[in-house]
Amino acid sequence: MEINWLIVGWLIDMILNGFVWLIIAAISLSLIDVTDKWTRKALKWMDKADTLIRKFTDDAFEWIQKKNLNIIASIVLLIIFGVLAQFGIIPKLIT
C-alpha cells in the first residue's frame, strides 16, 4: 500500500491551521473583553463629564441672565461655539 503524501501534508496543514486559528480566536476574545471593559469605563467617565459641563453651563447662563450681563454671555457663547467647532461637533461657519 502506497502512502499519498499529498493528502498527509494536506491533513497536517489543516490541523496546524486549526490550532493557529484557535489560538488567534482565544487571544482576540480576551482582547475584546478587556477593551469592552475599557469602553464601558470611558463611557461612564464621558457621561459624568458631560453632566458636569452641562450643569456648569446652565448655572453660568442663569447667573448671566440674573445679572443681565449680555457682553459676558456673548463671550461665553463665542468660546463654547469655538470649542465645538474645533472638535468638529459643529461645522465651522467662517474658514
N, C-alpha and C positions, 0 to 999 in steps of 0.2 A: 504494500500500500504506500502510495506516494503522498507526502505532505504538501499541501498547497500553501506555500509560504506567503503568497499574496493575501490570502484570507486570514492567516495567522497575524500578519502585520496589521491588517485592517482591524481585527478584533482588539489587538493590543492598543492600537491608536484610539479606538473608540472608548476603551476602558480608561486610558490615561486622560483623554479629553473630558470624560465624565467626571473624573476626580478633580481635575483642574476647575471645571465649571462649578462643582460642588463647593470647592474652597472659595472661589470668587463670589458665589451666592452667599455663603456664610459671612464673609467679610463685608459684603455690601449691605446685608441685612443689619449687621451690628452697627455699621456707619449710619445707616438710615435711622436707626433707633436713637443713636446719640444726637444726630443733627435735628431730629424731631423734637427732642427734649430742649435743645438749644433754641429752636424756633419758638417753642411754647414760651420759654422764659423771655425771649426777646419781645414777643407779642404782649406778654403781661407788662413788661417794662414800658413798652411803647404806649400801652393803654394808660398806665399811671402818668407818664409824661404828658400825654395828650390831655388827660383830665386836669392836671396841674396848669398847663398852658391855657386851656380854655377858662379855668376858674380865674387865673390871673388877668387874662384879657377882659373877661366880664367885669371883674372888680375894678380894673383900671378905667374901663369905659363908663361904668356907673359913677365913679369918683369924678371923672372929667365932666360928665353931664351935670352932676350936682354942683360943681364949681363953675360951670359954664365956661370952660376953657377950650374954645374952638381951635386955637392955634396948636395947642398940645395934642388935641385929638387928631388933627390933620398930620402932624409929625409922626404920631404913633401909627396911624394907618399907612403912611408912606413907608415906615420901617417894616411893618408887617407884610405889606404887599411886595416890598423889595426882597425880603427873605423868601417869601413864597415863590417869587419869580426866579430867584437864584437856584432854588431847589427844583424848579421845573414843575411845580404844582399848578401854577397858573402861567399862561404864556406871557412872554414879555410883550408889552404893547409898544414900547419905543426901543428900537435897536440901535 
